Amino acid sequence: MDELGLSERQKNGILFVKENGRITNSEYQNVAHVLKREATRDLAELVEKGVLIKKGLHGKGVYYVLG
């Protein structure tokens, strides 16, 4: 994971997914202690790097699983 240059909060989000199978934006906000905008940015970066896969299109139905 270190080679991807992930932040500590992103690493904590990945650990949450490993333990729970998936994560939503609001769950990430709680785990990482960030606001929605930062959570969205972090999750998008994890998808871009191939760590997570986004499921669903938008809104409350969206969640992320390991890539």
C-alpha positions in Angstrom: 0.0 0.0 0.0 2.9 2.4 0.7 3.9 2.4 -2.9 0.6 4.0 -3.8 1.2 7.0 -1.6 -2.0 6.6 0.4 -2.8 8.8 3.4 -3.4 7.3 6.8 -7.1 8.0 6.6 -7.2 6.2 3.2 -5.4 3.2 4.7 -8.0 3.2 7.6 -10.8 3.2 5.0 -9.2 0.2 3.3 -9.0 -1.6 6.6 -12.7 -0.9 7.2 -13.5 -2.4 3.8 -11.4 -5.5 4.5 -13.3 -6.0 7.8 -16.8 -5.1 6.6 -16.7 -6.0 2.9 -17.7 -2.5 1.7 -17.8 1.2 2.7 -20.1 4.1 1.9 -19.1 7.7 1.7 -20.8 8.4 5.1 -19.0 5.5 6.7 -15.7 6.8 5.3 -16.5 10.2 6.8 -16.8 8.6 10.2 -13.7 6.4 9.9 -11.5 9.2 8.5 -13.0 12.1 10.5 -13.5 14.2 7.4 -16.3 16.1 5.7 -18.2 14.8 2.7 -16.1 16.7 0.1 -12.8 15.2 1.4 -14.3 11.8 1.7 -15.5 11.9 -1.9 -12.1 13.1 -3.1 -10.3 10.3 -1.1 -12.6 7.6 -2.3 -12.3 8.8 -6.0 -8.5 8.7 -5.6 -8.7 5.1 -4.3 -10.9 4.1 -7.3 -8.5 5.8 -9.7 -5.6 3.9 -8.2 -7.5 0.6 -8.5 -7.7 0.0 -4.8 -11.5 0.3 -4.6 -14.3 -0.3 -7.1 -17.3 2.0 -7.0 -20.7 0.2 -7.1 -23.8 2.1 -7.9 -24.2 5.4 -9.8 -24.8 8.2 -7.3 -26.4 9.1 -4.1 -27.2 6.8 -1.1 -26.9 3.7 -3.3 -23.2 4.1 -3.9 -20.7 1.9 -2.0 -17.1 0.8 -2.5 -15.5 -2.6 -2.5 -11.9 -3.8 -2.8 -10.6 -3.7 -6.4 
